[in-house]
Amino acid sequence: MEKEIHLQWSFISNKEFMRISSIVYNFLIQFDKQYLSETIFMILKELLMNANRAIAKKEYFLINEMNPVSPEEYNRFMLQFKSEFLTKWEDQKDFLERGKEKVFLDIEEKSSSLHFIVRNTTKLFEIEKQRILARFEKSDEYSNIIDAYRGMGDSQESAGLGIIMSILLLRNIGLGRDNLTLKTTEHFTSIELMIPKEIISIDISQKINEKIINEVQMIPALPDSLSQIIALCSSPEVDMNKLVDSIERNPSVSAEILKMANSPIFNTRVKSKTLSQAVKKIGTKAILKILYAISTMKVMNNRYTRLENQWEHSQRTSFYSNYILKDYKLLKLSDSVVVGALLHNIGKFILLSLDKDFLPFLSDLTKNRATENTKVIEEATVGVSYSKLGSMLANKWNFPIDLCVAIEYHQQPYMAPPEFRRNAEIVYLANMLAVRTSGAIHFYSLDENILKSFQIHNQSDFEKLSEKYEKLYQIELREMEKND
């Protein structure tokens, strides 16, 4: 593997950022630091975008004969640059590639640290230098990203917010602004990110907001009636007749199992008319997973309201995961994956209950930065990601490890234990395909390695797969409505 990487661009496209993400991950894996890849990539993306805008500004000022000599003049020129150039950024590729200005990314290993250096061929104006240094100082005022987002107010200052966000992301992994170093000369501006090979990790219990810990503790255990059936179903020598009899004594559970066994999630062409048929058709392992799903939905629906959108997305994700299993001949993973996909975002319910503005803020912030991964921002804001929260609940309720892994690692499949990694990758892909149905998705922010492992080589492949599964899903829903 390479211990030094040197890249350069005139224009960094979204597709190129996807490649950079893979490069960062593959570099970090050599040092067993792959868990930092999202954090480091998000910081580098901010720095590289700023550097690319800096060389664009230099070219634009030059061609328009702009040479500001006062702060007032600089601000006037910048307003013109933003309105005429930055608002049409994707159209500027040819213009920038005809120019001579460059952005560089150097990645190097040193004896005790890893260094990521973003350089560009511009000299900072004094007003720019002072503004950046002020952002470094201002980062101390904020305890998390949502505070910074609200506190800065001026959404046009994306570079300023990006610097503060980068420092807050570093703080979340036990580092700080001293790990970012700004240098400027007559011909270059650079920011160096230094990551020690040895980082004293912060105990997750120290980072999680006390309000969240209390909320998790207050969520009740699974209902006794369901726990007894789960225990019976978990027995290695389960008596099928006894199991069916036990379930039938709980009519609501019996109805829910029959409904779910016949749902689009399991995609069974021949519908079961009785509970006994359903149990025999999909087997006790699947029934056990269904019981965990029913238990979870019962507890969450009793505790939280207005969850329809979340459950609808979860059901779609689970259905898609079933088709991925079939299309890629992975049906042996079926029970774990389809229910893991159904429960993958249960941690979101807690975040929604504690701060109704948090998820809209998160959606806005990630949309503006063209990313689908919210994990590192959640951790830097509330101390824990929704996927980790879901895993905490799953462990509290003694879910089997395969379900816990699917819930915890569906945003970060490469961190999953090797024996369950494919499960997490399927849930990741199904989730991203389902997200695409509710709006535009930033394809080039997705995990390139996972996409390739499913023979998805470009955005067209991804969109065709999403459209295919959505059509099948809608057909199943219509069939269910007829049968009802």
C-alpha positions in Angstrom: 0.0 0.0 0.0 1.1 3.6 -0.6 2.6 5.6 2.3 2.6 8.8 0.2 -0.2 10.0 -2.1 0.0 13.2 -4.2 -3.0 14.4 -6.2 -3.8 17.6 -8.1 -6.8 19.2 -9.8 -8.0 22.3 -11.5 -11.7 21.3 -10.9 -12.8 18.8 -8.3 -16.0 17.1 -9.4 -18.4 15.1 -7.2 -17.2 11.9 -8.9 -13.6 12.9 -8.0 -14.7 13.3 -4.3 -16.0 9.7 -4.4 -12.5 8.6 -5.5 -10.9 10.7 -2.8 -13.1 9.1 -0.2 -11.9 5.6 -1.3 -8.3 6.8 -1.3 -8.6 8.2 2.3 -10.2 4.9 3.5 -7.6 2.7 1.8 -4.8 4.9 3.2 -6.1 4.8 6.8 -6.8 1.0 6.8 -3.0 0.5 6.7 -2.8 2.1 10.2 -6.0 0.5 11.6 -7.6 4.0 11.5 -10.4 3.3 9.0 -13.0 4.3 11.7 -11.8 7.8 11.2 -12.3 7.8 7.4 -15.7 9.7 7.4 -14.4 12.3 9.8 -11.2 12.9 7.9 -12.9 12.8 4.5 -15.5 15.3 5.6 -12.8 17.7 6.8 -10.8 17.2 3.6 -13.8 17.8 1.5 -14.5 21.1 3.2 -10.8 22.2 2.7 -10.6 21.0 -0.9 -13.9 22.8 -1.8 -12.6 26.0 -0.3 -9.2 25.6 -2.1 -11.0 25.0 -5.4 -13.1 28.1 -4.9 -9.9 30.0 -4.0 -8.3 29.2 -7.4 -11.6 29.9 -9.1 -11.8 33.3 -7.5 -8.2 34.1 -8.5 -9.0 33.2 -12.2 -12.2 35.2 -12.0 -10.6 38.3 -10.5 -7.8 38.1 -13.1 -10.1 37.8 -16.1 -12.3 40.6 -14.8 -9.3 42.8 -13.9 -10.3 42.9 -10.2 -7.6 43.8 -7.7 -9.2 44.8 -4.4 -7.2 47.2 -2.3 -9.7 47.7 0.5 -12.1 45.5 2.5 -15.1 47.3 0.9 -13.8 46.6 -2.6 -13.0 43.0 -1.7 -16.5 42.4 -0.4 -18.1 44.0 -3.5 -16.0 41.8 -5.8 -16.9 38.7 -3.8 -20.6 39.4 -4.0 -20.2 39.5 -7.8 -18.0 36.4 -7.9 -20.6 34.5 -5.8 -23.6 35.5 -7.9 -22.0 35.1 -11.3 -19.6 32.2 -10.7 -20.2 30.1 -7.6 -24.0 29.8 -8.2 -23.1 28.0 -11.5 -20.2 26.0 -10.1 -20.8 22.8 -12.1 -20.6 24.9 -15.3 -17.1 26.2 -14.5 -15.1 23.0 -15.2 -13.9 23.9 -18.7 -13.0 27.4 -17.6 -10.9 26.2 -14.7 -9.2 23.5 -16.6 -8.0 26.0 -19.2 -6.4 28.0 -16.4 -3.0 27.3 -14.7 -4.1 27.4 -11.1 -4.2 24.1 -9.2 -5.3 22.4 -6.0 -3.1 19.8 -4.4 -3.7 17.0 -1.8 -0.7 15.4 -0.3 -1.1 12.5 2.1 2.0 11.4 4.0 3.0 9.1 6.8 5.5 10.4 9.4 7.0 8.6 12.4 4.1 9.3 14.8 1.4 10.9 12.7 -0.5 11.0 9.4 -0.5 14.3 7.4 -3.2 15.5 5.0 -2.1 18.8 3.3 -4.5 20.7 1.0 -2.7 23.4 -1.0 -3.7 25.8 -3.7 -1.8 28.2 -5.9 -3.2 31.4 -4.5 -2.1 34.0 -2.0 -4.6 35.0 0.7 -5.8 38.6 0.8 -5.2 39.9 4.3 -8.9 40.2 5.0 -9.3 36.5 4.1 -6.4 35.5 6.3 -7.8 37.4 9.3 -11.3 36.0 8.7 -10.0 32.4 8.6 -8.0 32.9 11.8 -11.0 34.4 13.4 -13.0 31.3 12.6 -10.3 29.2 14.3 -10.7 31.3 17.4 -14.5 31.4 17.2 -14.7 27.6 17.2 -14.0 27.6 20.9 -17.4 29.4 21.4 -19.4 26.4 20.2 -20.1 23.1 21.9 -21.5 21.4 18.8 -22.2 21.8 15.1 -25.9 22.8 15.5 -24.8 25.7 17.8 -22.3 26.8 15.2 -24.9 26.6 12.4 -27.4 28.7 14.3 -24.8 31.0 15.8 -23.1 32.0 12.5 -26.4 33.1 11.0 -24.9 34.0 7.6 -25.5 30.9 5.5 -23.4 32.5 2.7 -20.3 32.1 4.8 -20.0 28.4 4.0 -16.2 28.4 4.2 -16.3 29.9 7.7 -18.9 27.3 8.8 -16.8 24.6 7.2 -13.7 25.5 9.2 -15.6 25.6 12.5 -17.4 22.3 11.6 -14.0 20.7 10.8 -12.6 21.8 14.2 -15.7 20.4 16.0 -15.4 17.1 14.1 -11.8 16.9 15.3 -12.8 17.7 18.8 -15.2 14.8 18.7 -12.4 12.3 18.1 -10.2 13.7 20.8 -8.2 16.3 18.8 -8.7 20.0 18.2 -7.8 23.1 16.2 -4.1 22.7 16.9 -4.3 19.8 14.5 -5.1 22.2 11.7 -2.3 24.5 10.6 -2.8 27.4 8.1 0.2 28.5 6.0 0.3 31.2 3.3 3.1 32.5 1.1 3.3 34.7 -2.0 2.4 31.7 -4.2 0.6 29.1 -2.0 -2.0 28.7 0.7 -2.2 25.5 2.6 -4.0 23.9 5.5 -2.4 20.8 7.1 -4.4 18.3 9.0 -2.3 16.2 11.4 -3.7 13.0 12.8 -1.5 11.3 15.5 -1.1 7.5 15.1 -2.1 7.2 18.7 -5.3 8.9 19.7 -6.7 8.7 23.2 -10.3 7.9 22.3 -13.1 9.6 24.3 -15.3 7.2 26.1 -18.7 7.2 24.4 -20.5 7.5 27.7 -18.7 10.8 28.3 -19.9 12.2 25.0 -23.5 11.2 25.0 -25.9 13.9 26.1 -27.4 13.0 29.5 -30.9 13.6 28.1 -30.3 10.9 25.6 -29.0 8.4 28.2 -32.0 9.0 30.4 -34.4 8.6 27.4 -32.8 5.2 26.5 -33.1 4.1 30.1 -36.7 5.1 30.3 -37.7 3.1 27.2 -39.5 0.0 28.7 -38.5 -3.6 28.2 -40.2 -5.8 25.6 -43.8 -6.8 26.6 -43.8 -9.9 28.7 -46.3 -11.7 26.5 -43.9 -11.3 23.5 -40.8 -12.1 25.5 -42.3 -15.5 26.5 -43.0 -16.3 22.9 -39.5 -15.2 21.9 -38.0 -17.5 24.5 -40.1 -20.4 23.2 -39.2 -19.7 19.6 -35.5 -19.4 20.5 -35.4 -22.9 22.0 -33.2 -25.2 19.9 -35.8 -27.9 20.1 -38.9 -25.8 19.6 -42.2 -27.7 19.3 -44.0 -26.1 16.3 -47.5 -27.0 17.5 -46.7 -25.6 20.9 -45.3 -22.4 19.4 -48.3 -21.9 17.1 -50.6 -22.5 20.1 -48.7 -20.0 22.2 -48.9 -17.3 19.6 -52.6 -18.0 18.8 -53.4 -17.3 22.5 -52.3 -13.7 21.8 -54.7 -12.7 19.0 -53.0 -9.3 18.3 -49.6 -10.9 18.0 -51.0 -13.7 15.9 -52.5 -11.1 13.5 -49.3 -9.1 13.3 -47.2 -12.1 12.5 -49.6 -13.2 9.8 -49.7 -9.7 8.4 -46.0 -9.3 8.3 -45.4 -12.8 6.9 -47.7 -11.9 4.0 -46.3 -8.3 3.6 -44.0 -7.1 0.8 -41.1 -7.4 3.2 -41.0 -11.2 2.8 -42.4 -11.1 -0.7 -44.1 -14.5 -0.5 -46.1 -15.2 -3.6 -48.5 -17.6 -2.0 -50.1 -15.9 1.0 -50.6 -17.7 4.2 -54.2 -17.9 5.4 -53.4 -19.3 8.9 -50.7 -18.7 11.4 -49.7 -22.4 11.2 -49.1 -22.0 7.4 -47.1 -18.8 8.0 -44.9 -20.5 10.6 -44.3 -23.5 8.4 -43.6 -21.4 5.3 -41.0 -18.9 6.6 -39.7 -21.0 9.5 -39.0 -20.4 13.2 -35.9 -18.3 12.6 -37.9 -15.8 10.5 -40.8 -15.9 13.0 -38.3 -15.1 15.8 -37.0 -12.0 13.9 -40.6 -11.0 13.2 -41.3 -11.2 16.9 -38.4 -8.8 17.6 -39.8 -6.4 14.9 -43.3 -6.5 16.3 -42.0 -6.0 19.9 -40.0 -3.0 18.8 -42.8 -1.4 16.9 -45.2 -1.9 19.8 -42.9 -0.3 22.3 -41.8 2.6 20.0 -45.4 3.4 18.8 -46.6 3.4 22.4 -43.9 5.8 23.4 -43.5 8.0 20.4 -46.1 9.6 18.0 -46.1 10.6 14.4 -43.7 7.8 13.2 -45.6 7.0 10.0 -43.0 8.4 7.7 -40.1 6.6 9.5 -41.9 3.2 9.4 -42.9 3.7 5.8 -39.2 4.3 4.9 -38.2 1.3 7.0 -40.7 -1.0 5.3 -39.5 0.1 1.9 -35.9 -0.4 2.9 -36.7 -3.9 4.1 -38.6 -4.8 0.9 -35.7 -3.6 -1.2 -33.2 -5.6 0.9 -35.2 -8.8 0.2 -34.9 -8.2 -3.6 -31.1 -7.5 -3.2 -30.9 -10.9 -1.4 -32.6 -12.5 -4.4 -30.9 -10.7 -7.2 -27.4 -11.3 -5.7 -28.1 -14.8 -4.5 -27.7 -14.1 -0.8 -30.9 -15.6 0.5 -29.1 -17.4 3.3 -28.9 -14.0 5.0 -32.6 -13.4 4.5 -33.9 -13.5 8.1 -31.3 -11.1 9.6 -31.3 -8.7 6.7 -35.0 -8.1 6.1 -35.7 -7.5 9.8 -32.5 -5.6 10.3 -33.5 -3.3 7.4 -37.0 -2.9 9.0 -35.4 -1.8 12.3 -32.3 0.1 10.9 -33.5 3.6 11.9 -35.2 3.0 15.3 -32.5 5.3 16.9 -34.0 8.2 14.9 -37.2 8.0 17.0 -35.2 9.0 20.1 -33.5 11.9 18.3 -36.9 13.0 16.9 -38.4 12.9 20.4 -35.6 15.0 22.0 -35.2 17.8 19.5 -37.8 18.2 16.7 -35.4 20.6 14.9 -32.4 18.3 14.9 -33.2 16.1 11.9 -34.3 19.0 9.6 -31.1 20.8 10.5 -29.1 17.6 9.7 -30.9 17.2 6.4 -30.2 20.9 5.5 -26.5 20.7 6.5 -25.8 17.4 4.7 -27.8 18.5 1.6 -25.7 21.6 1.3 -22.5 19.6 1.6 -23.7 16.9 -0.9 -23.4 13.9 1.5 -25.8 11.1 2.6 -23.7 10.1 5.7 -25.0 11.8 8.8 -23.1 9.7 11.3 -20.1 11.9 12.1 -22.3 15.0 12.3 -24.7 13.3 14.7 -21.8 12.2 16.9 -20.2 15.6 16.9 -23.6 17.3 17.8 -25.3 15.0 20.3 -22.5 12.6 21.1 -23.9 9.5 19.4 -25.3 8.6 16.0 -28.8 7.3 15.4 -27.4 4.0 14.3 -25.5 3.6 17.6 -28.6 4.6 19.5 -30.6 1.9 17.7 -27.9 -0.6 18.6 -28.1 0.5 22.3 -31.8 -0.3 22.2 -31.3 -3.6 20.4 -28.7 -4.6 23.1 -31.1 -3.5 25.9 -33.7 -5.8 24.4 -31.3 -8.7 23.9 -31.6 -8.8 20.2 -29.4 -11.4 18.5 -26.0 -10.1 17.3 -26.8 -10.2 13.6 -29.7 -7.8 14.1 -27.6 -5.5 16.4 -24.9 -5.4 13.7 -27.3 -4.6 10.9 -28.8 -1.7 13.0 -25.4 -0.3 14.3 -23.3 -0.5 11.1 -25.7 0.1 8.3 -24.1 3.6 7.8 -20.6 2.3 8.2 -20.6 -1.3 6.9 -16.8 -1.7 6.7 -16.6 -1.4 10.5 -19.0 -4.4 11.0 -17.5 -7.7 12.3 -16.4 -9.6 9.2 -18.9 -12.4 9.6 -21.8 -9.9 9.4 -20.3 -7.3 7.1 -22.3 -8.4 4.0 -25.6 -8.1 6.1 -24.7 -4.5 6.9 -23.8 -3.7 3.3 -27.1 -5.0 2.1 -29.0 -2.8 4.6 -26.8 0.2 3.6 -27.6 -0.3 -0.1 -31.3 -0.9 0.5 -31.5 2.2 2.7 -29.7 4.4 0.1 -32.0 3.0 -2.7 -35.0 3.8 -0.6 -33.8 7.3 0.2 -33.6 7.9 -3.5 -37.4 7.5 -3.9 -38.1 10.4 -1.5 -35.9 12.8 -3.4 -32.5 13.4 -5.0 -29.6 11.5 -3.6 -25.9 12.6 -3.8 -24.7 9.5 -5.7 -21.1 10.4 -5.5 -21.2 10.6 -1.7 -22.0 6.9 -1.5 -19.5 4.2 -0.7 -17.9 3.3 -4.0 -16.5 -0.1 -2.8 -19.9 -1.3 -1.7 -21.6 -0.1 -4.9 -19.0 -2.0 -7.0 -19.5 -5.2 -4.9 -23.1 -5.1 -6.2 -22.0 -4.4 -9.8 -23.3 -0.8 -9.5 -20.7 1.2 -11.6 -22.4 4.5 -12.2 -25.3 6.7 -11.3 -27.5 5.2 -14.0 -27.0 1.7 -12.6 -28.0 2.9 -9.2 -31.1 4.8 -10.4 -32.3 1.8 -12.6 -32.1 -0.5 -9.6 -34.0 1.9 -7.4 -36.7 2.3 -10.0 -36.9 -1.5 -10.5 -37.4 -2.2 -6.8 -39.9 0.7 -6.3 -42.1 -0.6 -9.1 -42.1 -4.1 -7.5 -42.8 -2.5 -4.1 -45.8 -0.6 -5.5 -47.2 -3.8 -7.2 -47.0 -5.6 -3.8 -48.7 -2.8 -2.0 -51.6 -2.8 -4.5 -51.9 -6.6 -4.1 -52.1 -6.2 -0.3 -54.8 -3.6 -0.7 -56.8 -5.9 -2.9 -56.5 -8.8 -0.3 -57.5 -6.4 2.5 
